[in-house]
Amino acid sequence: MSQKTVSSRLVTKIMVTFLLLLLVAGVGYVFITYYFTQKWVEESTQRLNAGVAQHLIDHHFVEEKPYLPDGTVNKPLFGEVMDDMMAVNQGIEVYLLSETGMVLYSVVLDHSDNEKPLTQIDLEPIRTFMEGEGQEFVLGDDPRNPDRKKIFSAASFDVEGQKGFIYIILSSLRSEEVNTSLAGSFFLRMGLGASLATILFAGLIGILAIWYLTQNLREIIEVVRRFQQGDMTARIENSEHKDLSVLTDTFNHMADTLVANLEELKSIESLRRELIANVSHDLRTPLAITRGYVETLQIKKDTLTPEEHDKYLQVIRNSVEKLSGLIQQLFEYSKLEAKQIEPQKEPFAIADLAHDVAANYQQMAEEKHIRLQLSIEEGLPLVFADISLVERVIQNLMDNALKFTPEGGRVTLEMKADEHQVYVAIQDTGQGIPSTDLPHIFERFKKASATQKSAMDGVGLGLAIAKKIMEIHNSTISVRSQPNVGTTFQFYLPSVSPG
């Protein structure tokens, strides 16, 4: 996917989001404005017309009375009231109420056949209105619409003992219809205007928001592009202070991990090539010897003495054993490196193991005139490890020690308790290892320096195998050496508490 496509999609999402938010806010604003405007109009209308009912009483009930002598409603009087309403305001409705709130008569311009008007009006809002002298916003019953409350004007009268109320609805059904029609037109015009303004405003805000919100994102994209193009040093600076700190930290960690993995792969590839070269060299020697002596036996089989024949066969046997040992080491190291060997840990007496290993190497040491000695602390605790793998480590270290110690030298196998561990060391008095070779001594088939090449020839995978075995025991093996003084390999194993 191209950058342009990603950017267009991001812009579209942000623009649509802003547009929807602003449209929702705009619609909400219009409704809220309309609601409070309506309330304001109703309250102002009620205050402005608060004295209408009292004015009607003062103007019409002076010379005439609301009731006729027989107690019936003076309809001609209210006919005059209707004429005044037609001339002044057709949006009001006048009701004559008894002292108890019963509707006795109404002056309404347009009646509906489906109306079921109220016959009793709640007087509590009327009393509240009159007590506040019309300055308090109060809604009262609408006789023509029992479910609605409307603004009104009201006043009481007492004409020659005839008491009651004039109750005037200031917002009739007709005026509501007009208001509804005007409100629809108002909403249409305001809606169109608000929509246009919203789209323009959303576009402007969207552009500014995209520029601001994607500032860090653009920087991240640029760094990622540089990394993609091969700049392995590309990192997002001050990532913890960025708006997208989680993303930037994740990328930096990912980049560091990838670079580390690439370096490891390069190292592995280099070691692989070196391994192939050295394995080829180490395999070639015994194979060449074997082939040479086999050809000699074939060519000179009739002229060789029995002693020479046996000698050649012994050389062939030694070469085959060397070749077999090298192949065995390769298989063993491959399994360890692939984590196919799981240590079978158990408590065992490492002091007994040391005596057994020393006994096995005693004859070899005597043949080379090397003194093999044990230095094992009394009461050495048991260790928790794989006995066969630990034996393999000690054997590999003993092989190297005896191989590089000259006649008259000494090889020491030392063991002692060290807090919750057992310290194991194999020390020799050989030629030592140059300091330049020490960091690489455990690398598989790592060549020694030129001056030490002949002496170190044949180290093979022994030390690399020993290191891997210690790693799967969650331990490490280390070395210290001085040229012409000797070398010491040492490692620790966890001890088992008695009881």
C-alpha positions in Angstrom: 0.0 0.0 0.0 1.4 3.4 -1.0 2.0 6.2 1.4 -0.5 8.3 -0.5 -3.3 5.7 0.0 -2.5 5.6 3.7 -2.5 9.4 4.0 -5.8 9.7 2.0 -7.5 7.1 4.2 -6.3 8.8 7.4 -7.4 12.2 6.1 -10.8 10.8 5.2 -11.2 9.2 8.7 -10.3 12.4 10.5 -12.4 14.6 8.3 -15.5 12.3 8.6 -15.0 12.1 12.4 -14.8 15.9 12.7 -17.8 16.3 10.4 -19.9 13.9 12.4 -18.9 15.4 15.7 -19.7 18.9 14.5 -23.0 17.8 12.9 -24.0 16.2 16.1 -22.9 19.3 18.1 -24.7 21.5 15.5 -28.0 19.6 15.7 -27.8 19.6 19.5 -27.1 23.3 19.5 -30.1 24.0 17.2 -32.4 22.0 19.4 -31.1 23.5 22.6 -31.3 27.0 21.2 -34.8 26.4 20.0 -35.9 25.0 23.3 -34.5 27.8 25.4 -35.6 30.4 22.9 -39.2 29.0 23.1 -39.0 29.2 26.9 -37.7 32.7 26.7 -40.5 33.8 24.3 -43.1 32.2 26.5 -41.8 33.8 29.7 -41.5 37.2 28.0 -44.9 36.9 26.4 -46.4 36.0 29.8 -44.8 39.0 31.5 -45.8 41.4 28.8 -49.4 40.1 28.9 -49.6 39.6 32.6 -52.2 42.3 33.0 -54.4 41.3 30.1 -56.9 39.4 32.3 -57.1 42.3 34.8 -57.5 44.8 32.0 -60.4 42.8 30.6 -62.1 42.8 34.0 -61.5 46.6 34.4 -62.7 47.4 31.0 -65.8 45.1 30.5 -67.0 44.4 34.0 -67.6 48.0 35.1 -70.9 48.7 33.4 -71.9 45.1 32.8 -71.6 42.0 34.8 -70.3 38.5 33.8 -73.5 36.9 35.0 -77.1 37.8 34.2 -79.7 38.3 36.9 -80.9 34.7 36.5 -77.3 33.5 37.2 -76.4 32.5 33.7 -73.4 33.7 31.8 -73.7 37.1 30.1 -72.9 35.8 26.6 -73.4 39.2 24.8 -70.7 40.6 27.1 -68.3 37.9 26.1 -69.4 38.4 22.5 -67.9 41.9 22.8 -64.8 40.3 24.3 -64.5 38.1 21.2 -64.8 41.2 19.0 -62.0 42.9 21.0 -59.8 39.7 20.6 -60.3 39.6 16.9 -59.2 43.2 16.7 -56.2 42.9 19.0 -54.9 39.3 19.2 -56.4 36.2 17.6 -53.9 34.0 19.4 -55.5 34.1 22.9 -58.4 32.2 24.4 -60.6 33.6 27.3 -62.2 31.4 29.9 -64.6 32.3 32.6 -64.0 30.2 35.7 -66.0 29.8 38.8 -64.7 30.4 42.2 -63.7 26.7 42.4 -62.1 26.6 39.0 -65.0 25.2 36.9 -65.0 26.3 33.3 -68.3 28.2 32.9 -67.8 29.8 29.5 -65.0 30.2 26.9 -64.3 32.6 24.1 -62.4 30.6 21.5 -62.2 31.6 17.8 -61.9 28.1 16.4 -63.4 25.0 18.0 -62.7 21.5 17.0 -65.4 18.8 17.0 -62.9 16.3 18.4 -62.0 18.3 21.4 -62.7 17.0 24.9 -62.0 20.2 26.9 -61.3 20.3 30.6 -64.2 21.3 32.8 -62.1 21.9 35.9 -58.9 24.0 36.0 -56.3 23.7 38.7 -56.3 26.9 40.6 -52.9 26.5 42.3 -50.9 27.9 39.3 -53.4 30.8 39.0 -52.9 31.7 42.7 -49.2 31.5 42.3 -49.4 33.8 39.2 -51.5 36.4 41.0 -49.3 36.3 44.1 -46.3 37.1 42.0 -48.2 39.8 40.1 -47.4 38.1 36.8 -43.6 38.3 37.2 -43.1 34.7 38.0 -43.0 32.2 35.1 -45.9 29.8 35.6 -47.6 27.3 33.3 -51.3 26.4 33.7 -53.8 23.9 32.4 -54.9 24.2 28.8 -58.6 23.4 28.7 -58.5 22.4 25.0 -55.5 20.2 25.5 -55.4 18.5 28.8 -51.9 17.0 28.3 -50.3 20.4 27.8 -49.3 23.2 30.1 -49.3 26.7 28.7 -48.6 30.3 29.6 -51.6 32.3 30.8 -52.9 35.5 32.3 -55.4 35.4 35.1 -57.2 37.7 37.5 -60.0 37.3 40.0 -63.2 39.4 40.1 -65.9 40.1 42.7 -68.9 41.9 41.2 -71.8 42.4 43.6 -71.0 39.1 45.2 -70.4 37.3 42.0 -66.9 35.8 42.2 -64.7 34.0 39.8 -61.6 34.2 37.6 -60.8 35.4 34.1 -58.3 32.8 32.7 -56.7 33.7 29.4 -54.5 31.2 27.5 -51.8 33.3 25.7 -50.8 30.6 23.2 -53.8 29.1 21.5 -53.8 26.1 19.2 -53.9 28.5 16.2 -50.8 30.4 17.4 -49.1 27.0 18.0 -49.8 26.0 14.4 -48.3 29.2 13.2 -45.3 28.8 15.5 -44.8 25.2 14.3 -44.9 26.3 10.7 -42.4 29.1 11.3 -40.2 26.8 13.4 -40.1 24.3 10.5 -39.0 27.0 8.1 -36.5 28.2 10.7 -35.1 24.8 11.2 -34.7 24.3 7.4 -32.9 27.5 7.0 -30.8 27.1 10.0 -30.1 23.5 9.2 -28.9 24.3 5.7 -26.8 27.1 7.0 -25.4 25.1 9.9 -24.6 22.2 7.6 -22.7 24.4 5.1 -20.9 26.1 8.0 -20.1 22.8 9.6 -18.7 21.3 6.4 -16.4 24.3 5.9 -15.4 24.5 9.5 -14.8 20.7 9.6 -12.6 21.0 6.5 -10.5 23.8 8.1 -10.3 22.1 11.5 -9.6 18.8 9.8 -6.7 20.1 7.8 -5.2 21.8 10.9 -5.9 18.8 13.1 -4.3 16.4 10.5 -1.2 18.6 10.3 -0.9 18.8 14.1 -1.9 15.2 15.0 0.2 13.6 12.2 3.3 15.6 12.9 4.9 12.9 15.0 3.4 10.3 12.7 5.2 11.8 9.7 8.5 11.7 11.7 7.9 8.1 12.5 7.1 7.2 8.9 10.3 9.0 7.8 12.4 7.0 10.3 10.7 3.7 9.4 11.4 4.5 5.7 15.1 5.1 6.4 15.3 1.9 8.4 13.5 0.0 5.5 16.1 1.4 3.0 18.9 0.0 5.1 19.8 2.7 7.6 20.2 0.4 10.6 21.0 3.4 12.9 17.6 5.1 12.2 15.9 5.7 15.5 13.1 8.0 16.8 14.8 10.5 19.1 13.2 11.5 22.4 10.6 8.8 21.9 9.4 9.0 25.5 8.3 12.7 24.9 6.3 12.0 21.7 2.5 11.9 21.6 2.8 8.3 20.3 5.4 7.3 22.8 4.2 3.7 23.0 4.5 3.3 19.2 7.9 5.1 19.1 9.3 3.1 22.0 8.1 -0.1 20.4 9.7 0.7 17.0 13.0 1.6 18.7 13.0 -1.6 20.6 12.1 -3.6 17.5 14.8 -1.9 15.5 17.4 -2.7 18.3 16.2 -6.3 18.4 16.4 -6.6 14.6 19.9 -5.1 14.4 21.0 -7.4 17.3 19.5 -10.4 15.4 21.2 -9.4 12.2 24.5 -9.1 13.9 24.0 -12.5 15.5 23.1 -14.0 12.1 26.2 -12.5 10.6 28.2 -13.9 13.5 26.6 -17.3 13.0 27.2 -17.2 9.3 30.8 -16.4 9.9 31.1 -19.2 12.4 29.4 -21.5 10.0 31.9 -20.8 7.3 34.7 -21.1 9.7 33.2 -24.4 11.1 33.0 -25.9 7.6 36.5 -24.8 6.8 37.9 -26.2 10.0 35.8 -29.4 10.0 37.0 -30.0 6.5 40.6 -29.5 7.6 40.2 -31.7 10.7 38.5 -34.5 8.7 40.9 -34.3 5.9 43.9 -35.2 8.1 42.8 -38.6 9.5 41.2 -39.4 6.1 44.4 -38.7 4.3 46.4 -40.8 6.7 43.9 -43.6 6.5 43.9 -43.5 2.7 47.7 -43.3 2.5 48.3 -46.3 4.7 45.5 -48.4 3.1 47.1 -47.7 -0.3 50.5 -48.7 1.1 49.1 -51.9 2.4 47.6 -52.7 -1.0 50.7 -51.9 -2.9 53.3 -53.4 -0.6 51.3 -56.2 0.9 53.7 -58.8 -0.4 56.9 -57.0 0.7 55.8 -55.8 4.2 57.0 -57.6 7.3 54.4 -58.7 9.9 55.6 -55.9 12.2 55.2 -53.3 9.5 51.8 -54.6 8.6 50.6 -54.4 12.2 52.1 -50.9 12.6 50.3 -49.6 9.5 47.0 -51.2 10.7 47.5 -49.5 14.1 48.0 -46.1 12.4 44.8 -46.7 10.4 42.9 -47.6 13.5 44.1 -44.5 15.4 43.1 -42.3 12.5 39.6 -43.9 12.3 39.2 -43.4 16.1 40.2 -39.8 15.8 37.7 -39.3 12.9 35.0 -41.1 14.9 35.6 -38.9 17.9 35.5 -35.8 15.8 32.2 -36.8 14.2 30.8 -37.7 17.7 31.7 -34.2 18.9 30.0 -32.6 16.0 26.8 -34.5 16.7 27.0 -33.7 20.4 27.6 -30.0 19.8 24.8 -29.8 17.2 22.3 -31.3 19.7 23.4 -29.0 22.5 23.2 -25.9 20.2 19.7 -27.0 19.0 18.6 -27.5 22.6 17.8 -31.1 21.9 19.5 -32.3 25.1 17.6 -31.8 28.4 19.7 -32.3 31.5 18.5 -35.0 33.8 19.4 -33.3 37.1 19.7 -35.3 40.3 21.8 -35.0 43.5 25.1 -36.9 43.3 28.5 -36.9 45.0 30.8 -34.9 42.7 33.8 -35.9 44.9 33.2 -39.6 43.9 32.9 -38.5 40.2 36.2 -36.7 40.5 38.0 -39.8 41.8 36.6 -41.9 39.0 37.6 -39.4 36.3 41.1 -39.1 37.8 41.5 -42.9 37.9 40.6 -43.0 34.2 43.3 -40.5 33.2 46.0 -41.7 35.6 47.6 -44.0 33.0 47.7 -41.3 30.3 49.3 -38.9 32.8 51.9 -41.4 33.7 52.7 -42.1 30.1 53.3 -38.4 29.5 55.2 -38.1 32.8 52.6 -35.6 34.1 51.7 -35.5 37.8 47.9 -35.8 38.2 46.6 -34.7 41.6 43.3 -34.2 43.3 42.5 -31.3 45.7 39.1 -32.1 47.1 37.7 -30.4 50.2 36.5 -32.8 53.0 32.8 -33.0 53.5 32.0 -31.7 50.0 28.2 -31.5 49.6 26.2 -33.2 46.9 25.5 -31.2 43.7 22.3 -31.0 41.7 23.1 -31.6 38.1 23.2 -34.2 35.2 26.0 -36.5 36.3 26.8 -37.7 32.7 27.0 -34.2 31.3 29.1 -32.9 34.2 31.5 -35.9 33.7 31.7 -34.9 30.0 32.7 -31.4 30.9 35.4 -32.6 33.3 36.7 -35.1 30.7 36.9 -32.4 28.0 38.8 -30.1 30.3 41.1 -33.0 31.4 41.8 -33.9 27.8 42.9 -30.4 27.0 45.0 -30.0 30.2 46.9 -33.3 29.6 47.3 -32.4 25.9 49.0 -29.0 26.5 51.0 -29.8 29.6 54.6 -30.8 28.9 56.5 -33.7 30.5 57.2 -33.0 34.1 54.2 -30.7 34.4 51.2 -31.0 36.7 47.4 -31.2 36.3 45.2 -30.5 39.3 41.5 -31.2 39.7 40.2 -29.0 42.5 36.8 -29.0 44.2 35.6 -27.0 47.2 32.3 -25.7 48.7 31.5 -22.1 48.1 28.3 -21.0 49.9 25.4 -22.7 48.1 27.7 -23.9 45.3 30.6 -26.2 44.6 33.6 -24.8 42.9 35.3 -27.0 40.3 38.6 -26.2 38.6 41.1 -28.0 36.3 44.5 -26.4 36.4 47.6 -27.2 34.4 51.1 -26.0 34.1 51.2 -25.9 30.3 52.2 -23.1 27.9 49.1 -21.0 28.7 46.8 -19.1 26.3 47.6 -15.7 24.8 45.4 -12.9 26.1 44.2 -12.2 22.5 42.8 -15.7 22.2 41.1 -15.9 25.6 37.8 -14.1 24.5 37.4 -16.7 21.7 38.6 -19.9 23.4 35.1 -21.3 23.8 34.0 -20.6 20.2 33.7 -23.7 18.1 36.8 -24.4 16.1 38.2 -20.9 16.8 41.8 -20.8 15.7 44.5 -19.8 18.0 47.1 -17.2 17.1 49.8 -18.1 14.6 52.4 -18.7 17.3 50.0 -21.1 19.2 48.5 -22.8 16.2 50.5 -25.9 16.3 50.1 -26.3 20.1 46.4 -25.6 20.0 45.7 -27.9 17.1 43.1 -30.5 17.9 41.2 -28.5 20.5 38.1 -29.0 18.3 34.7 -28.7 19.9 35.6 -29.9 23.4 35.5 -26.4 25.1 32.5 -25.3 23.1 30.7 -28.4 24.2 31.7 -27.8 27.9 30.3 -24.2 27.6 27.0 -25.4 26.2 26.6 -28.0 28.9 27.2 -25.4 31.6 24.6 -23.1 29.9 21.9 -25.7 30.1 22.8 -26.0 33.8 22.3 -22.2 34.2 25.9 -21.9 34.9 29.0 -20.6 33.2 32.6 -21.7 32.6 35.5 -19.3 32.7 39.2 -19.4 32.1 42.3 -17.6 33.3 45.7 -18.1 31.9 49.2 -16.9 31.9 51.7 -17.7 29.1 54.4 -20.2 30.2 52.7 -20.5 33.6 49.5 -22.4 33.0 45.7 -22.3 32.5 42.8 -22.8 34.8 39.2 -23.6 33.7 36.6 -23.2 36.4 32.8 -23.5 36.9 30.2 -23.7 39.7 27.4 -26.2 40.3 24.5 -25.7 42.8 24.9 -27.7 46.0 22.2 -29.7 47.8 21.6 -28.7 51.4 22.0 -31.7 53.8 18.8 -33.1 55.2 
